[in-house]
Amino acid sequence: MLIATFRHSEAVFALWLLTLLAAGCNRYAYAPSPPAAAVMPQQQPAIVQQTQQHQQQVADLDRNNQELQALLAQSRQQSQLLEDQTRATQLQLKDTTDRLASLQTETDQLRSRTTALTASMQTRAQAEIRANNSLTRNLTITSVPGVTVRPDGDVIRVELPADQLFNYGAPQLKYGADSLLRTVATEVMQVYSQQLIGIEGHTDGNPTLSPQYPTDQHMAVAQAMAVYDALTRAAGIPPQQLFVVGHGGSQPLVSNATEAGRARNRRVELVIYPETVRR
């Protein structure tokens, strides 16, 4: 009876122990575990340091990016400046090329006129001339205002104001000058159809403004040659009947002290000689 009672108590104790074990296992199975990303207090300084390093790297990258942006903007500005300079250089080159072409054209024209002048002088030297010192026939030109005719020893001078033929300081005939010269030449040739005629250029003695004609003698010759071209081309006077002289400002008619006097001295004169030229 005692043994049975002990075994019964032992069974009860075993059952109680199993109940406690089961309860302990349940508490252990359902207890919440700490988060995987939980930071231990001893890890915080390291994480702070890494965060600061990352922030410094970001700041460095941002600064480098700003520097690169500034360099890119500067490079673009320099590229635009080079393009502008290249464009300006190209324009200057074109302008220089155009000027050279214009100077070459003017030089060719001057060379052609010089050749014609040389041929004219040679023709005059070689022409058979017959003296006729009695220019008794009168020549009056009233159809062209400003043109005057005056005797000068054994020659007749037809004075053409340069301002009616040229712009000031220019060797090219201006608009309407061809018609004026044609009218004068027609009346001259009606009276003196075979006379030797000199074309004399005169200036007021002021310095010229053109580098191509550095002295007033050069300008006077150029203007006389322009009249020579017009008389042979438009008026039909034979070239062997004409020759050209440039006096510059060495033979003024009046004083150059006034503008009116300077205008009078700027002239081209057709000088009719008593000699006749056989055609």
C-alpha positions in Angstrom: 0.0 0.0 0.0 2.8 2.4 0.7 4.6 1.5 -2.4 1.6 2.1 -4.4 1.1 5.5 -2.8 4.7 6.4 -3.5 4.4 5.4 -7.1 1.3 7.4 -7.4 3.1 10.4 -6.0 6.0 9.8 -8.3 3.7 9.7 -11.3 2.0 12.9 -10.2 5.4 14.6 -9.7 6.6 13.4 -13.2 3.4 14.8 -14.7 3.9 18.1 -12.9 7.5 18.3 -14.1 6.5 17.6 -17.7 3.9 20.3 -17.4 6.6 22.8 -16.3 8.9 21.8 -19.1 6.1 22.2 -21.6 5.3 25.6 -20.3 9.0 26.6 -20.4 9.3 25.4 -24.0 6.3 27.5 -25.0 7.7 30.6 -23.4 11.0 30.1 -25.2 9.3 29.4 -28.5 7.2 32.6 -28.6 9.7 35.0 -27.0 10.4 37.9 -29.5 13.9 37.9 -30.9 16.0 41.2 -31.2 15.8 43.0 -34.7 18.5 41.9 -37.1 19.5 45.5 -37.8 19.6 46.5 -34.1 22.7 48.6 -33.4 24.7 47.8 -30.5 25.9 50.9 -28.5 29.6 50.0 -29.2 28.9 50.1 -33.0 27.4 53.7 -33.1 30.8 55.6 -33.3 31.9 53.5 -36.3 28.6 54.1 -38.1 28.8 57.9 -37.4 32.3 58.0 -38.8 31.3 56.1 -41.9 28.4 58.4 -42.4 30.7 61.4 -42.1 33.1 59.9 -44.6 30.3 59.3 -47.1 29.1 62.9 -46.7 32.6 64.1 -47.3 32.9 62.0 -50.4 29.6 63.4 -51.6 30.8 66.9 -50.9 34.0 66.3 -52.8 32.2 64.8 -55.8 29.8 67.8 -55.8 32.8 70.2 -55.7 34.6 68.3 -58.5 31.4 68.4 -60.6 31.1 72.2 -60.1 34.7 72.6 -61.1 34.2 70.5 -64.2 31.1 72.5 -65.1 33.1 75.7 -64.8 35.9 74.3 -67.0 33.3 73.2 -69.6 31.7 76.7 -69.6 35.2 78.3 -70.0 36.0 75.9 -72.8 32.8 76.7 -74.6 33.5 80.5 -74.2 37.0 80.1 -75.6 35.7 78.0 -78.5 33.1 80.8 -79.3 35.9 83.4 -79.1 38.0 81.4 -81.5 35.1 81.1 -83.9 34.5 84.9 -83.7 38.2 85.5 -84.3 38.3 83.1 -87.2 35.2 84.8 -88.7 36.7 88.2 -88.3 40.0 87.0 -89.9 38.1 85.6 -92.9 36.3 88.9 -93.4 39.6 90.8 -93.2 41.1 88.4 -95.7 38.2 88.8 -98.1 38.4 92.6 -97.7 42.2 92.5 -98.4 41.6 90.2 -101.4 39.0 92.6 -102.8 41.3 95.6 -102.3 44.2 93.8 -104.0 41.9 92.9 -106.9 40.7 96.6 -107.2 44.3 97.9 -107.0 45.4 95.3 -109.6 42.6 96.6 -111.9 43.5 100.2 -111.4 47.2 99.3 -111.9 46.3 97.6 -115.2 44.3 100.6 -116.3 47.1 103.0 -115.4 49.6 100.8 -117.3 47.3 100.8 -120.3 47.0 104.6 -120.2 50.8 104.9 -119.8 51.3 102.7 -122.8 48.8 104.9 -124.8 50.6 108.0 -123.6 54.0 106.6 -124.7 52.6 105.7 -128.1 51.0 109.1 -128.4 54.3 110.9 -127.7 56.2 108.6 -130.1 53.6 109.3 -132.8 54.0 113.0 -132.2 57.8 112.7 -132.6 57.5 110.6 -135.7 54.5 112.3 -137.4 55.0 114.5 -140.4 53.8 117.9 -139.4 53.4 121.0 -141.5 53.8 124.4 -139.9 50.8 126.7 -140.0 51.4 129.7 -137.7 48.4 131.6 -138.9 45.5 130.4 -136.7 43.3 133.2 -137.9 40.0 131.3 -137.7 38.0 132.1 -134.6 36.8 129.4 -132.3 33.9 130.0 -129.9 32.3 127.4 -127.8 29.1 128.8 -126.3 27.1 125.6 -126.0 28.9 124.4 -122.9 28.7 126.8 -119.8 32.1 127.3 -118.1 34.2 126.4 -121.1 36.4 129.3 -122.2 38.6 129.8 -125.3 41.6 132.1 -125.3 44.6 132.7 -127.6 48.0 132.1 -126.1 50.8 133.2 -128.5 50.5 130.9 -131.5 48.2 128.4 -129.8 44.5 128.3 -128.9 43.6 127.1 -125.4 40.2 125.6 -124.6 39.8 125.7 -120.9 37.6 122.9 -119.3 36.9 123.3 -115.6 38.0 120.1 -113.8 35.1 120.3 -111.4 32.8 119.8 -114.4 34.7 116.6 -115.4 35.8 115.0 -112.1 34.9 114.7 -108.5 37.5 116.5 -106.4 40.7 114.5 -106.1 39.5 111.7 -108.5 40.9 110.8 -111.9 37.7 109.2 -113.2 35.3 111.1 -115.3 32.0 111.7 -113.6 28.6 111.1 -115.0 27.9 113.4 -118.0 31.5 114.3 -118.6 31.6 112.2 -121.8 28.8 114.2 -123.3 30.5 117.5 -122.4 33.7 116.4 -124.0 32.0 115.1 -127.1 30.3 118.5 -127.6 33.5 120.4 -127.2 35.4 118.0 -129.4 32.8 118.3 -132.2 33.1 122.1 -132.3 36.9 122.0 -132.1 37.2 119.5 -135.0 34.8 121.5 -137.1 37.3 124.4 -137.1 40.6 122.6 -136.5 40.2 119.1 -138.0 43.9 118.5 -138.6 45.6 120.5 -135.9 47.8 118.9 -133.3 46.1 119.0 -129.9 47.7 118.8 -126.5 45.7 117.7 -123.5 47.2 119.5 -120.4 46.1 118.6 -116.8 46.3 121.2 -114.1 45.6 121.0 -110.3 45.4 123.5 -107.5 48.6 122.3 -106.0 47.0 120.7 -102.9 48.3 117.3 -101.8 46.4 114.4 -103.3 44.3 112.0 -101.1 45.0 108.9 -103.2 48.0 106.6 -102.5 47.9 105.6 -106.2 48.6 109.2 -107.2 51.1 110.5 -104.6 51.7 113.9 -106.2 49.6 116.5 -108.0 51.6 115.8 -111.2 50.4 112.2 -111.0 46.8 113.3 -110.6 47.1 115.9 -113.4 48.4 113.2 -115.8 45.7 110.7 -114.8 43.0 113.3 -115.4 44.5 114.3 -118.7 44.6 110.6 -119.7 40.9 110.2 -118.8 40.1 113.1 -121.2 42.4 111.5 -123.8 40.4 108.3 -123.5 37.1 110.1 -123.9 38.2 112.1 -126.9 39.5 109.1 -128.8 36.7 106.7 -127.7 33.5 108.9 -127.6 34.5 111.9 -129.8 36.4 109.9 -132.4 39.5 112.1 -132.6 42.5 110.1 -134.0 45.0 109.2 -131.3 47.9 110.5 -133.4 46.4 114.0 -133.3 46.6 114.1 -129.5 49.3 114.1 -126.8 49.1 114.4 -123.0 50.9 116.6 -120.5 50.5 116.8 -116.7 51.5 120.1 -115.1 50.1 119.6 -111.6 49.9 122.9 -109.8 52.9 124.5 -111.5 51.0 126.8 -113.8 48.1 128.5 -111.9 46.0 131.0 -113.7 45.1 132.9 -110.5 46.0 132.8 -106.8 45.2 129.7 -104.8 44.4 131.9 -101.8 40.7 131.5 -102.2 38.4 128.6 -103.0 37.3 130.3 -106.2 40.9 130.7 -107.3 41.7 127.0 -106.6 38.6 126.0 -108.5 39.7 128.1 -111.5 43.2 126.5 -111.4 41.8 123.0 -111.4 41.3 122.5 -115.2 42.1 120.5 -118.3 43.1 122.5 -121.3 42.9 121.5 -125.0 45.8 123.3 -126.6 45.4 123.7 -130.3 48.8 124.0 -132.1 49.4 125.5 -135.5 51.0 122.3 -136.7 48.8 119.9 -138.7 49.1 116.2 -138.6 48.8 114.1 -141.8 46.5 111.2 -141.2 
